[in-house]
């Protein structure tokens, strides 16, 4: 059965010739090894696109390291080691890529959950603050939400610092009472 490809026992000689610059021998060798590489890769990878990518990577690696092959040694184990290493590299890279996508999706979900949770808390806070008398609510908003000092809140509301302290104390007392009543219902 002649498929036009160099037989395996000719591969070491073809590689030796390729190492000396014989392009024809190198072309014959590369054509002959592609089906073997494909068989090695397909044992671990089912995605045909990835199989083709790994085959290309193996061929490039063979080209880059062809000077390391010893023609006195069997060629197939050398080729198999390269093909196996490139296959494992591709699977690891794919795994990292999938892991990264999963991590990014999880992070996006967490951000969305945080934003949603934040909005829900803001709505709850607004409902609670709306139950306070207007002046108490304003003082709580200015001091605790807008982080004004007591003096700034006093100027803003045209009150003395003592009056702001008193309103704030009453507001916090009312909020504690509301929280205690809410916990009982």
TIVEX-413856 format. One record per residue: residue in one letter; x, y negated, z negated of N, C-alpha, C in turn. Coordinates in steps of 0.1 Angstrom, whole numbers, padded with zeros to 4 digits, always signed. Layout:
<pts>
aXYZXYZXYZ
...
</pts>
This chain:
<pts>
x+0009+0012+0000+0000+0000+0000+0009-0012+0000
x+0010-0019+0011+0019-0031+0013+0010-0043+0012
x+0011-0051+0001+0003-0063+0000+0011-0075+0004
x+0022-0073+0009+0031-0084+0013+0039-0090+0002
x+0037-0085-0010+0044-0090-0021+0057-0082-0024
x+0067-0088-0030+0079-0081-0033+0076-0071-0044
x+0082-0059-0043+0079-0049-0054+0087-0053-0067
x+0082-0048-0078+0087-0052-0091+0102-0049-0092
x+0106-0038-0086+0121-0035-0088+0130-0044-0080
x+0124-0053-0071+0132-0063-0064+0132-0076-0071
x+0124-0078-0082+0123-0090-0088+0137-0095-0094
x+0144-0086-0101+0157-0091-0107+0166-0096-0096
x+0167-0090-0084+0176-0094-0073+0170-0107-0068
x+0157-0109-0066+0151-0121-0061+0154-0133-0071
x+0154-0130-0084+0157-0141-0093+0171-0144-0093
x+0180-0135-0091+0194-0137-0090+0197-0146-0078
x+0191-0143-0067+0192-0151-0055+0186-0165-0057
x+0175-0166-0063+0169-0179-0066+0178-0187-0075
x+0185-0181-0084+0194-0188-0093+0206-0194-0085
x+0209-0188-0073+0220-0193-0065+0215-0203-0055
x+0201-0206-0055+0196-0216-0046+0188-0211-0034
x+0186-0198-0033+0179-0192-0022+0164-0194-0023
x+0159-0204-0016+0145-0208-0017+0135-0197-0012
x+0139-0190-0002+0130-0179+0003+0129-0168-0007
x+0139-0164-0014+0139-0154-0024+0130-0159-0036
x+0132-0172-0039+0124-0178-0050+0109-0178-0047
x+0105-0182-0035+0092-0182-0030+0085-0168-0031
x+0093-0158-0026+0088-0144-0026+0086-0140-0041
x+0095-0143-0049+0094-0139-0063+0081-0146-0070
x+0079-0159-0068+0068-0166-0074+0055-0160-0069
x+0054-0157-0056+0042-0151-0050+0039-0138-0056
x+0049-0130-0059+0048-0116-0064+0044-0116-0079
x+0048-0126-0086+0046-0126-0101+0032-0132-0105
x+0026-0140-0096+0013-0147-0100+0003-0136-0104
x+0000-0125-0097-0010-0116-0101-0007-0109-0115
x+0006-0107-0117+0010-0102-0130+0008-0112-0141
x+0011-0124-0139+0009-0135-0149-0006-0136-0152
x-0014-0136-0141-0029-0137-0142-0034-0125-0151
x-0029-0113-0149-0034-0102-0157-0030-0103-0172
x-0018-0108-0174-0013-0110-0188-0022-0121-0195
x-0024-0132-0188-0032-0143-0194-0047-0139-0196
x-0052-0132-0187-0067-0128-0188-0070-0119-0199
x-0059-0112-0204-0061-0103-0216-0065-0111-0228
x-0062-0124-0228-0065-0132-0240-0074-0144-0238
x-0075-0148-0225-0083-0160-0222-0093-0156-0211
x-0106-0160-0214-0117-0157-0204-0121-0168-0195
x-0118-0180-0200-0121-0192-0192-0112-0193-0180
x-0118-0192-0168-0110-0192-0156-0102-0204-0153
x-0108-0216-0157-0100-0228-0155-0088-0228-0164
x-0089-0224-0177-0078-0223-0186-0068-0213-0181
x-0073-0202-0176-0064-0192-0170-0055-0198-0160
x-0061-0205-0150-0053-0211-0139-0043-0221-0145
x-0048-0229-0155-0038-0239-0161-0026-0232-0167
x-0029-0221-0174-0018-0213-0181-0009-0207-0170
x-0014-0202-0159-0006-0197-0149+0003-0207-0144
x-0002-0219-0141+0007-0230-0136+0017-0234-0147
x+0014-0234-0159+0023-0236-0170+0034-0226-0170
x+0030-0213-0169+0040-0202-0169+0050-0204-0157
x+0044-0207-0145+0053-0209-0133+0063-0221-0135
x+0058-0232-0141+0066-0243-0144+0077-0239-0154
x+0073-0231-0164+0083-0227-0174+0094-0218-0168
x+0089-0209-0159+0099-0200-0152+0108-0208-0144
x+0103-0218-0138+0112-0227-0130+0122-0234-0139
x+0117-0240-0150+0126-0247-0159+0137-0238-0166
x+0133-0226-0169+0143-0217-0176+0149-0206-0168
x+0147-0207-0155+0152-0196-0146+0167-0193-0148
x+0174-0204-0152+0189-0202-0154+0192-0193-0166
x+0182-0191-0175+0184-0182-0187+0182-0168-0184
x+0177-0164-0172+0174-0150-0169+0188-0143-0166
x+0190-0131-0172+0202-0123-0169+0198-0112-0159
x+0202-0113-0146+0199-0103-0136+0202-0089-0140
x+0210-0087-0150+0214-0073-0155+0203-0067-0164
x+0193-0076-0168+0183-0072-0177+0170-0070-0169
x+0160-0062-0174+0147-0061-0167+0140-0075-0167
x+0134-0078-0155+0127-0091-0153+0113-0091-0160
x+0106-0080-0159+0092-0081-0164+0091-0085-0179
x+0099-0079-0188+0098-0083-0202+0101-0098-0204
x+0110-0103-0196+0114-0118-0197+0101-0126-0193
x+0095-0122-0182+0084-0129-0177+0072-0128-0186
x+0070-0116-0192+0059-0114-0201+0060-0122-0214
x+0073-0124-0219+0075-0132-0230+0071-0147-0228
x+0075-0152-0216+0071-0165-0212+0056-0167-0211
x+0050-0157-0204+0035-0158-0202+0028-0157-0215
x+0032-0148-0224+0026-0147-0237+0027-0160-0245
x+0039-0166-0245+0041-0178-0253+0033-0190-0247
x+0032-0191-0234+0023-0202-0228+0008-0199-0231
x+0004-0187-0231-0010-0183-0234-0013-0187-0249
x-0004-0184-0258-0006-0187-0272-0006-0202-0274
x+0003-0209-0267+0003-0224-0268-0010-0230-0263
x-0015-0224-0252-0028-0230-0246-0040-0227-0256
x-0040-0215-0262-0050-0212-0272-0049-0221-0284
x-0037-0224-0289-0035-0233-0300-0040-0247-0297
x-0036-0251-0285-0039-0265-0281-0054-0266-0280
x-0061-0256-0274-0075-0257-0273-0082-0257-0287
x-0076-0248-0296-0081-0248-0310-0080-0261-0317
x-0069-0268-0315-0067-0281-0321-0077-0291-0315
x-0079-0290-0302-0088-0299-0295-0102-0297-0300
x-0106-0285-0302-0120-0282-0307-0121-0287-0321
x-0110-0284-0329-0110-0288-0343-0111-0304-0344
x-0104-0311-0335-0104-0325-0335-0118-0330-0332
x-0125-0324-0322-0138-0328-0318-0148-0326-0330
x-0146-0314-0336-0155-0311-0348-0153-0321-0359
x-0140-0324-0362-0137-0334-0372-0143-0348-0369
x-0141-0352-0356-0147-0365-0352-0162-0365-0353
x-0168-0354-0349-0183-0353-0350-0187-0354-0365
x-0180-0347-0374-0183-0347-0388-0181-0361-0394
x-0170-0368-0390-0168-0381-0394-0179-0391-0390
x-0183-0389-0377-0194-0398-0372-0207-0395-0380
x-0209-0383-0383-0221-0379-0391-0220-0386-0405
x-0208-0385-0411-0206-0390-0424-0208-0406-0424
x-0203-0412-0414-0205-0427-0413-0220-0430-0412
x-0227-0423-0403-0241-0425-0401-0248-0423-0414
x-0245-0412-0422-0251-0409-0434-0248-0420-0444
x-0236-0425-0445-0232-0436-0454-0240-0449-0451
x-0241-0452-0438-0249-0464-0434-0263-0463-0438
x-0269-0451-0435-0283-0449-0438-0285-0449-0453
x-0276-0443-0461-0277-0443-0475-0276-0458-0480
x-0267-0465-0475-0265-0479-0479-0278-0487-0476
x-0284-0486-0464-0296-0493-0461-0307-0489-0471
x-0308-0476-0474-0319-0472-0483-0317-0478-0497
x-0304-0479-0502-0301-0485-0515-0304-0500-0514
x-0301-0506-0503-0304-0521-0502-0319-0523-0503
x-0327-0514-0496-0342-0515-0497-0347-0513-0511
x-0341-0503-0518-0346-0500-0531-0342-0512-0540
x-0330-0518-0539-0326-0529-0547-0335-0541-0544
x-0339-0543-0532-0347-0554-0528-0361-0552-0535
x-0366-0540-0534-0379-0537-0541-0379-0540-0556
x-0368-0536-0562-0366-0538-0577-0365-0553-0580
x-0356-0560-0572-0354-0574-0575-0367-0582-0572
x-0375-0578-0563-0388-0585-0560-0397-0584-0572
x-0395-0575-0581-0404-0574-0593-0400-0584-0604
x-0388-0590-0602-0384-0600-0612-0390-0614-0609
x-0392-0623-0619-0396-0636-0616-0386-0643-0606
x-0390-0652-0598-0382-0658-0588-0368-0663-0593
x-0368-0671-0604-0355-0677-0608-0346-0666-0613
x-0351-0656-0620-0342-0645-0625-0336-0637-0613
x-0345-0635-0603-0340-0628-0591-0329-0636-0584
x-0331-0649-0583-0321-0658-0576-0307-0657-0584
x-0308-0657-0597-0296-0657-0605-0289-0643-0603
x-0296-0632-0603-0290-0619-0601-0284-0618-0587
x-0291-0623-0577-0286-0623-0564-0273-0631-0563
x-0273-0643-0569-0261-0652-0568-0249-0646-0575
x-0251-0641-0587-0240-0636-0595-0235-0622-0591
x-0245-0613-0590-0241-0599-0587-0240-0595-0572
x-0248-0601-0564-0247-0598-0550-0238-0607-0542
x-0238-0620-0545-0230-0629-0538-0217-0632-0545
x-0216-0626-0557-0204-0627-0565-0200-0642-0569
x-0210-0650-0572-0207-0664-0576-0203-0663-0591
x-0196-0673-0595-0193-0674-0609-0205-0680-0616
x-0205-0680-0629-0216-0686-0637-0217-0701-0633
x-0206-0708-0632-0206-0722-0630-0211-0725-0615
x-0207-0717-0606-0212-0718-0592-0227-0716-0591
x-0232-0706-0598-0246-0703-0598-0254-0715-0605
x-0248-0721-0615-0254-0732-0623-0256-0744-0613
x-0245-0747-0606-0245-0758-0597-0256-0755-0586
x-0255-0743-0580-0264-0740-0569-0279-0741-0573
x-0282-0737-0586-0296-0737-0590-0299-0749-0599
x-0290-0759-0599-0292-0771-0607-0296-0768-0621
x-0288-0759-0627-0290-0755-0641-0277-0757-0649
x-0278-0756-0662-0266-0755-0670-0261-0741-0670
x-0248-0739-0674-0242-0726-0674-0250-0718-0685
x-0254-0724-0696-0261-0717-0707-0275-0712-0701
x-0281-0720-0693-0294-0716-0687-0292-0704-0678
x-0281-0704-0670-0279-0693-0661-0276-0680-0669
x-0268-0682-0680-0266-0670-0688-0279-0664-0694
x-0287-0673-0698-0300-0669-0704-0309-0662-0694
x-0310-0668-0681-0318-0662-0671-0312-0648-0667
x-0299-0648-0666-0293-0635-0662-0295-0624-0673
x-0294-0628-0685-0297-0618-0696-0311-0613-0696
x-0321-0622-0694-0335-0618-0693-0337-0609-0680
x-0331-0613-0669-0332-0605-0657-0327-0591-0659
x-0315-0590-0665-0309-0576-0667-0318-0568-0677
x-0323-0575-0688-0332-0568-0697-0344-0563-0690
x-0350-0571-0681-0362-0567-0674-0359-0555-0664
x-0347-0556-0658-0343-0545-0649-0341-0532-0657
x-0335-0533-0669-0333-0521-0677-0347-0515-0681
x-0356-0524-0684-0369-0520-0688-0377-0513-0677
x-0375-0519-0665-0382-0513-0653-0376-0500-0649
x-0362-0498-0651-0356-0486-0649-0360-0475-0658
x-0362-0479-0671-0367-0469-0681-0381-0465-0678
x-0390-0475-0675-0403-0471-0671-0404-0463-0659
x-0396-0466-0649-0396-0459-0637-0392-0444-0639
x-0382-0442-0648-0378-0429-0652-0388-0420-0658
x-0398-0427-0665-0408-0419-0672-0420-0416-0663
x-0422-0423-0652-0433-0421-0643-0431-0410-0633
</pts>
